C-alpha cells in the first residue's frame, strides 16, 4: 500500500526576506526537516542515531518554485519515494498551500546511505538493510 508522508509548516518571520516572502534557502531547510522527520517517524532511523556510524547525504536536488509563501501561510509538506536502489533513495516532495491547495514548490532529491570510517575522513556508499528497504517501500509511488 502506497503511503504519503506529510507534515504541516507555518511560515514564520524567520523564514522570510525583506520582500515578505520565504527566502529560498529556508525552503531547503524545511525540506531537510521533512526528510529528517520521515527518517525518525517512519523509518525508525532518527538522524541522531544514523550519524553515529553513517550518513545520508543529498547527492542530487531538483526544485521548482511555483508560488511564493508569506508570513502566516500554512503549508502541507509532502514526501514520497520515486525510486529505491541498493544504497540510494529518490524522493519526490511538494509543499502545498492549505488555504487553496496550490503548489508552492516541488521537486526531487536523491539521498545515499553512506558509512563513515572512525576518523570520519572517508565515506563510501553502503546498501540499505532489508529491514530499511521494507520500511521505505510503502512510500514508493507506483502507477497502479
C-alpha positions as CSV (number, residue, x, y, z in Angstrom):
1,X,0.0,0.0,0.0
2,X,1.4,3.4,-1.1
3,X,1.9,6.0,1.7
4,X,2.5,9.7,1.6
5,X,4.4,11.3,4.5
6,X,3.2,14.8,5.3
7,X,3.8,17.5,7.9
8,X,2.4,20.9,8.4
9,X,4.5,24.1,8.3
10,X,3.5,27.6,9.4
11,X,5.5,30.3,7.7
12,X,7.2,32.5,10.3
13,X,9.0,35.8,10.2
14,X,12.3,33.9,10.4
15,X,11.6,32.2,7.0
16,X,11.1,35.5,5.1
17,X,13.2,38.1,3.3
18,X,12.8,41.8,3.0
19,X,10.1,41.3,0.3
20,X,8.0,39.4,2.9
21,X,8.2,36.0,1.1
22,X,10.0,32.9,2.0
23,X,13.8,33.2,1.3
24,X,14.6,30.2,-0.9
25,X,17.2,28.6,1.4
26,X,14.6,28.4,4.2
27,X,12.5,26.1,1.9
28,X,15.5,23.8,1.7
29,X,15.8,23.8,5.5
30,X,12.1,22.9,5.7
31,X,12.7,20.1,3.2
32,X,15.6,18.8,5.3
33,X,13.3,18.9,8.4
34,X,10.7,16.9,6.4
35,X,13.3,14.3,5.4
36,X,14.6,14.1,9.0
37,X,11.1,13.6,10.4
38,X,10.4,10.9,7.8
39,X,13.5,9.0,8.8
40,X,12.7,9.3,12.5
41,X,8.9,8.7,12.4
42,X,8.5,6.2,9.6
43,X,11.9,4.6,9.0
44,X,12.9,4.3,12.7
45,X,16.2,5.9,11.9
46,X,16.5,9.3,13.6
47,X,19.4,11.3,12.4
48,X,20.8,11.4,15.9
49,X,21.3,7.6,15.6
50,X,22.2,7.5,11.8
51,X,25.1,9.9,12.3
52,X,26.8,7.8,14.9
53,X,28.0,5.5,12.2
54,X,26.5,6.5,8.9
55,X,25.3,9.5,6.9
56,X,22.5,10.1,4.4
57,X,23.7,13.0,2.3
58,X,21.7,14.5,-0.5
59,X,23.6,14.0,-3.8
60,X,21.1,15.4,-6.3
61,X,18.4,18.0,-5.8
62,X,15.9,19.5,-8.2
63,X,13.5,22.2,-7.0
64,X,10.9,24.2,-8.8
65,X,9.4,27.2,-7.1
66,X,5.8,27.6,-8.2
67,X,4.2,30.2,-5.9
68,X,5.5,32.4,-3.0
69,X,4.7,31.8,0.6
70,X,4.3,34.6,3.1
71,X,4.3,35.0,6.9
72,X,1.3,33.2,8.3
73,X,0.7,30.9,5.4
74,X,0.0,27.3,6.3
75,X,1.7,24.7,4.1
76,X,1.5,20.9,4.0
77,X,4.9,19.4,3.2
78,X,4.5,16.1,1.4
79,X,7.1,13.4,0.7
80,X,7.0,10.1,-1.3
81,X,9.6,7.7,-2.8
82,X,10.1,7.6,-6.6
83,X,13.0,5.1,-6.6
84,X,14.7,2.8,-4.0
85,X,18.1,1.5,-5.1
86,X,20.6,-0.6,-3.2
87,X,22.2,2.3,-1.3
88,X,20.1,5.3,-2.5
89,X,16.6,6.5,-2.3
90,X,15.0,9.2,-4.5
91,X,12.1,11.1,-3.0
92,X,9.6,13.4,-4.5
93,X,8.3,16.3,-2.5
94,X,5.7,19.1,-2.7
95,X,4.8,22.0,-0.4
96,X,1.1,22.9,-0.8
97,X,-0.7,26.0,0.5
98,X,-3.5,24.5,2.6
99,X,-5.8,27.6,2.0
100,X,-6.2,27.0,-1.7
101,X,-4.4,23.7,-2.4
102,X,-1.9,25.3,-4.8
103,X,1.7,24.1,-5.0
104,X,4.3,26.4,-3.6
105,X,7.3,24.3,-4.6
106,X,8.0,20.8,-5.7
107,X,10.9,18.6,-6.7
108,X,13.0,15.6,-6.2
109,X,16.1,14.6,-4.1
110,X,18.4,11.6,-4.1
111,X,19.9,10.6,-0.8
112,X,22.7,8.0,-0.5
113,X,23.3,5.8,2.6
114,X,27.0,6.1,3.4
115,X,29.3,4.6,6.0
116,X,31.8,6.7,7.8
117,X,35.2,5.4,8.9
118,X,36.3,6.1,12.5
119,X,38.3,9.2,11.6
120,X,35.3,10.5,9.5
121,X,37.6,11.4,6.6
122,X,36.3,8.8,4.2
123,X,32.8,7.8,3.2
124,X,31.5,5.0,1.0
125,X,28.0,4.0,-0.1
126,X,26.5,1.2,1.9
127,X,23.5,-0.8,0.8
128,X,20.3,-0.4,2.8
129,X,19.5,-3.3,5.0
130,X,16.5,-5.4,4.0
131,X,14.7,-4.1,7.1
132,X,15.3,-0.5,6.0
133,X,14.1,-1.2,2.4
134,X,11.0,-2.8,3.9
135,X,10.3,0.5,5.7
136,X,11.0,2.6,2.6
137,X,9.0,0.7,0.1
138,X,5.5,1.5,1.4
139,X,6.2,5.1,0.3
140,X,7.1,4.1,-3.3
141,X,4.8,5.9,-5.7
142,X,3.5,3.4,-8.2
143,X,1.4,3.9,-11.3
144,X,-1.1,1.1,-10.5
